[in-house]
Each structure stands twice: as structure tokens, then as C-alpha cells.
């Protein structure tokens, strides 16, 4: 696995590679007991989970408060934390069993992150998390109009929500109304990837999120803005 990781993650030093190796081992072990990921092939894990998660790394700096919304098995938050342990990271998910896995993983890696259980719609209205972060990350969670409502309430004015996407031209077009209502400006950065077309979509926040957003749990996905 170490050789695979070296090829997939040329920017990682030996300590980081060791942590990614531990991550892969625990992901494989826990995945036998609970459904954490459908991707289990070592090459695919290295490329589609680990390397892909690092796409946002150039835009994050030590000390930044970052929340990974709907983190699942820790993507993209934990790979980013492995590469930049100085992040003040919060991992949020609606399923407690995933957070149980992440707690064990972080202890094994010797890294620290806050673990928060709850739906994004509820957490985004909670004063402990609302507009408290420099960046909100999301990967493989929902279409962009839905994602904007779920993630931008976490971000302070002047911060940004970052969504990992494939070919997102159509989603960008469909998200114009959501961007207007949520007071964010959208921009897209194409990624150099062997996984097909990949991009990061940035939603830069220029005013506070209206109090009515996010709407109650389930509404954003049923009735996108």
C-alpha cells in the first residue's frame, strides 16, 4: 500500500504516508462491519478518496476553522488534516456510527478534530456552528443548489464553501438562484485529475445568511432553491 500511496500522493512526506496507510487499514477493517465506502480497491482508495480529497489543500492554511459537512468516512476532511495538522477541523455527520469510526481513526492517527453529530439543516441553525467557520467543505453530498443551502450557513462573511464536483457546468447554472438568496458568489476551478473532469466550486460569502436558511431537515433536498 505504501508504494501505491507514494504514486498517488507525491506531495506527502513519510509521516503523512504512514498515516494514510493506517487510514486505509482501518477503513478496510471497519468497512467489513459497517457500510463506510463502496470503494475498497487499494488503488481506488488512494486515488479516488485520498488524492481527490487533497484538491482543496492549496486553499487552506494552518489555523483556519474548517467544517466538513456530511463527512461520511472522513472525506475530504481527514486527508486534508493529515497533510495540514494545523487546521482547526470539525467533522459533521448525521450518522453516529460514522463518527464512532472517525473517533477511533483520529486516535490511531494521533490527530485532533471536533466530531459533531447532526443534520446540516439543524447544525446550520445552531449558534455554536452558524457562521463560525472560514471554510465549509462538501464532497459527494448533493447537487449544488442543495449544497449551498446546507454549507454556506456555517461560513462567516468573507469565508467560502468549497464543493468537490465533476462536470459542474449545469449545476452552476441551476445554482444561480440559490447563490443570490444565500448571498454568495460562485466561481469554479478546474482540477488536473486522471479521474475525468473534476473541479472545485467556491461559494464566497459576502453577507450574512438570511435567518430562514437552512430550512428544516429534508426540505432543501425536496425543494431546492
C-alpha positions in Angstrom: 0.0 0.0 0.0 2.9 2.4 0.7 4.1 2.2 -2.9 0.6 2.9 -4.1 0.3 5.9 -1.8 3.7 7.3 -2.9 2.5 7.3 -6.5 -0.9 8.7 -5.7 0.3 11.3 -3.2 3.7 12.6 -4.3 3.3 15.6 -2.1 3.1 13.5 1.1 6.1 13.0 3.4 6.9 9.8 5.2 4.9 10.6 8.3 1.8 11.5 6.2 2.2 8.3 4.1 2.3 6.3 7.3 -1.0 7.9 8.4 -2.6 7.3 5.1 -1.6 3.7 5.4 -3.2 3.5 8.8 -6.3 5.2 7.4 -6.6 2.6 4.6 -6.2 -0.3 7.1 -8.8 1.0 9.5 -11.2 1.9 6.7 -10.9 -1.7 5.3 -11.4 -3.2 8.8 -14.4 -1.1 9.8 -16.0 -1.4 6.4 -16.5 -5.1 7.0 -18.8 -4.2 9.9 -20.5 -1.1 8.6 -21.0 0.5 5.2 -18.5 3.3 5.1 -17.5 3.2 1.5 -18.3 1.3 -1.7 -14.7 1.9 -2.9 -12.4 -0.7 -1.4 -9.7 -1.5 -4.0 -6.4 -0.1 -2.7 -5.6 1.8 -5.9 -9.1 3.4 -6.0 -8.9 4.3 -2.3 -5.6 6.0 -2.9 -6.7 7.9 -5.9 -10.5 8.5 -5.6 -10.6 9.1 -1.8 -7.2 10.2 -0.6 -5.7 12.1 -3.6 -9.1 13.6 -4.6 -9.7 14.9 -1.1 -6.5 16.9 -1.2 -7.7 19.1 -4.1 -8.7 21.9 -1.6 -5.3 21.8 0.2 -3.8 24.8 -1.6 -6.7 26.9 -0.4 -6.5 26.1 3.3 -4.0 27.5 5.8 -2.9 26.5 9.3 -5.3 27.9 11.9 -8.3 28.1 9.6 -11.6 26.9 11.1 -12.9 24.3 8.7 -16.0 22.2 8.8 -16.5 19.1 6.7 -20.3 18.8 6.2 -21.5 15.2 5.7 -18.0 13.9 6.1 -19.0 10.2 6.0 -15.8 8.2 6.4 -13.8 11.4 6.7 -13.5 12.6 3.2 -12.2 15.2 2.4 -11.6 16.4 6.0 -9.2 13.8 7.4 -6.9 13.6 4.4 -6.6 17.3 4.5 -5.8 17.2 8.2 -3.2 14.6 7.6 -1.4 16.9 5.2 -2.1 20.1 7.3 -2.5 19.2 11.0 -2.7 22.9 11.8 -6.3 23.1 10.6 -9.0 23.6 13.2 -11.2 20.9 11.8 -14.8 19.9 12.6 -16.2 16.7 11.1 -20.0 16.8 10.9 -22.3 13.8 10.0 -25.8 12.7 10.6 -24.9 9.1 11.5 -23.3 8.4 14.8 -21.7 5.2 13.7 -19.5 7.1 11.2 -18.4 9.4 14.0 -17.5 6.4 16.1 -15.3 5.2 13.3 -13.7 8.7 12.9 -13.1 8.9 16.6 -11.1 5.7 16.5 -9.3 6.8 13.4 -8.2 10.1 14.7 -6.9 8.5 17.9 -4.9 6.0 15.8 -3.5 8.8 13.6 -2.6 11.0 16.6 -4.7 13.9 15.2 -7.4 16.1 16.6 -10.7 17.2 15.2 -14.1 18.0 16.7 -16.8 15.5 15.9 -20.4 16.8 15.6 -23.5 14.6 15.2 -26.4 16.1 13.5 -28.1 17.0 10.2 -26.6 20.0 8.3 -30.0 21.8 8.4 -30.1 21.6 12.2 -26.4 22.4 12.8 -26.6 25.4 10.4 -29.2 27.0 12.6 -27.3 26.3 15.8 -25.4 29.3 17.1 -22.5 27.1 18.0 -21.8 26.4 14.4 -23.6 29.1 12.3 -21.2 31.5 10.6 -18.3 30.2 12.8 -16.0 28.8 10.1 -13.6 30.1 7.5 -14.5 27.3 5.1 -17.1 24.6 4.8 -16.2 21.5 2.7 -18.5 19.1 1.0 -17.8 16.1 -1.3 -20.3 13.8 -2.9 -23.2 15.1 -0.8 -25.8 16.6 -3.1 -26.4 18.8 -6.1 -25.1 22.3 -5.9 -28.3 24.3 -5.1 -28.9 21.9 -2.2 -25.2 22.0 -1.1 -25.2 25.8 -0.9 -28.1 25.8 1.5 -26.5 23.1 3.6 -23.0 24.5 3.8 -23.0 28.3 3.4 -24.8 29.0 6.8 -21.7 27.5 8.5 -19.4 30.1 6.9 -18.5 33.5 8.2 -18.9 36.6 6.0 -15.7 36.7 3.9 -15.3 32.9 4.1 -16.1 30.3 1.5 -17.9 27.0 1.0 -16.0 24.6 -1.2 -17.8 21.8 -3.1 -15.9 19.0 -4.9 -17.6 18.3 -8.2 -17.2 16.6 -11.6 -18.5 18.3 -14.7 -20.5 21.0 -12.9 -21.5 23.5 -15.7 -25.1 22.5 -15.5 -25.1 22.6 -11.7 -23.6 26.1 -11.7 -26.3 27.3 -14.0 -29.0 25.8 -11.8 -27.5 27.3 -8.6 -27.8 30.9 -9.6 -31.0 31.5 -7.6 -29.6 29.7 -4.5 -26.4 31.8 -4.7 -28.4 35.0 -4.9 -30.7 34.1 -2.0 -27.8 32.9 0.2 -25.5 35.9 -0.5 -22.6 34.1 -2.1 -20.7 34.5 -5.3 -19.8 31.3 -7.2 -16.5 30.5 -9.0 -15.1 27.3 -10.4 -11.6 26.0 -10.6 -10.8 23.0 -12.9 -8.6 20.3 -11.4 -5.8 18.3 -13.1 -7.2 14.9 -12.5 -7.0 11.4 -14.0 -10.5 10.7 -12.7 -12.2 12.5 -15.5 -13.4 16.1 -15.3 -13.1 17.4 -11.8 -13.5 20.9 -10.3 -13.8 22.8 -7.1 -16.7 25.2 -6.8 -16.2 28.1 -4.4 -19.1 30.0 -2.9 -17.6 33.2 -1.5 -19.9 34.7 1.2 -20.4 38.4 1.0 -23.2 38.9 3.6 -24.9 37.0 6.4 -27.1 34.1 5.6 -30.8 35.0 6.0 -32.2 33.5 9.1 -34.7 31.4 7.2 -31.9 29.3 5.8 -31.2 26.5 6.0 -34.8 25.3 6.0 -36.0 22.4 8.2 -34.4 19.0 7.7 -35.3 17.4 4.4 -36.7 20.5 2.8 -33.5 21.6 0.9 -33.3 18.3 -1.0 -37.0 18.1 -1.7 -37.4 21.7 -2.7 -34.0 23.0 -3.9 -33.7 26.8 -4.1 
